[in-house]
Amino acid sequence: MSKNNSISIFDRKGIRKVWDADKELWYFSVVDVVGALSNSIDPRNYWKVLKNRLNEEGSELVTKCNQLKMEASDGKYYLTDTIDTENLLRLVQSIPSPNAEPFKLWLARVGYERLEETADPELAINRALKTYLRKGYSQSWINQRLKSIEIRKDLTDEWENRGVKEGIEFAILTNEITKAWTGLTTKEYKNLKGLKKENLRDNMTNLELVLNMLAEAATTEISKKDEPKDFDENKKVAREGGSIAGNARKNIEEKIGKKVITSDNFETLKNKKLLR
């Protein structure tokens, strides 16, 4: 398991966290989170008592904890209870403290917004548009990105029609497409751009995004024509669709004399004023 250790500051208190590159998840020290939210003078004991209460209530939160080695104040590494982001939010809801209230209000607001978006999907599109603008993306890039979301949805709908399961099978097929057009696995592509949880497409150049759309659109059309019957046939179609964009990439590179796949991500593109 490949991990990177770092400190996340919350309310001037250090919360240790570790990145699991294999699972692509952040894991946070439970004791640190409890200490920051509860202001307890003994967060370890607070967590011990809270664990007992959660177990009595039948909560699965405690079983979701993983023990990972984290650096302590003495500079040594000890096994520590940790949880991922999803379960961190569940932990926040279990702590009766004024410090936790802003998070609880935010969670309630997010939950309400998602329910509204289920009833009216256009709200989700408008929210995405505002988020991209707030981050500093240009209107033209956003329009292209929203088109890429539409193309991706067409592809996943086609996969579902062919019996492909959402989750790991979607990820495997996406990886096949990515490798066929970039020469890199999805993880290698994200590593090249220095990404962790960030969305890969949100960190592509305009040309990268266009070629990725071509790869996914081509895969969708080939699948509709060939009607793959099993997962292996879907993998073959994914490689064929990705190869079409891969050939286009090679032709472009030959004409412009440089690589299309770059290490540039959102931050570097913004600094170079390339998010036009």
Residue pairs with C-beta under 8 A, 6 or more apart in sequence:
1 20
1 21
1 22
2 20
2 21
2 22
3 18
3 19
3 20
3 21
3 68
4 18
4 19
4 21
5 16
5 17
5 18
5 19
5 70
5 71
6 17
6 18
6 19
7 14
7 15
7 16
7 17
8 14
8 15
8 16
8 17
8 28
9 15
10 33
10 36
11 36
11 99
13 32
13 35
13 36
14 32
15 28
15 29
15 32
15 33
15 36
16 28
16 29
16 32
16 70
16 71
16 80
17 26
17 27
17 28
17 29
18 26
18 27
18 68
18 70
18 82
19 25
19 26
19 27
19 196
20 26
20 27
21 187
21 196
24 196
24 197
25 84
25 85
25 197
26 84
26 85
26 196
26 197
27 66
27 68
27 82
27 83
27 84
28 82
28 83
28 84
28 85
28 88
29 70
29 80
29 81
29 82
30 47
30 65
30 80
30 81
30 82
30 83
30 91
31 43
31 44
31 47
31 80
31 81
32 43
33 88
33 91
33 92
34 40
34 43
34 46
34 47
34 50
34 91
34 95
35 43
35 46
36 99
37 92
37 95
37 97
37 99
37 100
37 103
38 46
38 95
38 97
38 99
38 100
39 97
39 99
40 46
47 81
50 94
50 95
51 62
54 61
54 62
54 94
55 62
59 94
61 83
61 87
61 90
61 91
61 94
64 83
64 84
64 87
64 90
65 81
65 82
65 83
65 87
66 81
66 82
66 83
67 79
67 80
67 81
67 82
68 79
68 80
68 82
69 77
69 78
69 79
69 80
70 77
70 78
70 80
70 82
71 77
72 78
83 91
89 103
89 107
92 100
92 103
92 104
92 107
93 100
93 104
93 107
113 123
113 127
116 123
117 123
117 124
117 127
125 146
128 146
128 149
129 142
129 146
132 141
132 142
132 145
133 139
133 142
135 266
136 270
136 275
137 145
137 266
137 275
138 275
138 276
140 276
141 206
141 275
141 276
144 206
144 209
144 210
145 201
145 202
145 209
147 213
148 201
148 209
148 212
148 213
148 216
151 213
151 216
151 217
151 220
152 216
154 216
154 217
154 220
155 216
155 217
155 219
155 220
156 166
156 170
158 220
158 223
158 224
159 169
159 170
159 173
159 223
159 234
160 166
162 223
162 227
162 228
162 229
162 234
163 230
164 170
164 173
164 231
164 234
169 231
171 186
172 235
173 234
173 235
173 238
174 186
174 238
175 185
175 186
176 235
176 238
176 239
176 242
177 215
177 216
177 219
177 238
177 239
177 241
177 242
178 184
178 185
178 186
178 189
178 212
178 215
178 242
179 185
179 186
179 239
179 242
180 215
180 238
180 239
180 240
180 241
180 242
180 243
180 245
180 246
181 211
181 212
181 214
181 215
181 242
181 243
181 244
181 245
181 246
181 249
182 189
182 246
182 249
182 261
183 246
183 261
184 192
184 261
186 200
189 200
189 261
190 196
190 198
190 200
192 261
192 262
192 263
193 200
193 203
193 263
193 264
193 265
194 263
194 265
195 203
195 265
198 265
198 266
201 209
201 212
202 266
203 264
203 265
203 266
203 269
204 212
205 260
205 262
205 264
205 269
205 274
206 274
206 276
207 252
207 260
208 260
208 261
208 262
211 245
211 248
211 249
211 260
212 245
214 244
214 245
214 248
215 241
215 242
215 244
215 245
215 246
216 241
217 241
218 240
218 241
218 242
218 244
218 245
219 237
219 238
219 240
219 241
219 242
220 241
221 241
222 237
222 240
222 241
223 234
223 237
223 241
226 233
226 237
228 234
228 236
228 237
249 260
249 261
252 260
253 259
253 260
264 272
264 274
266 275
269 275
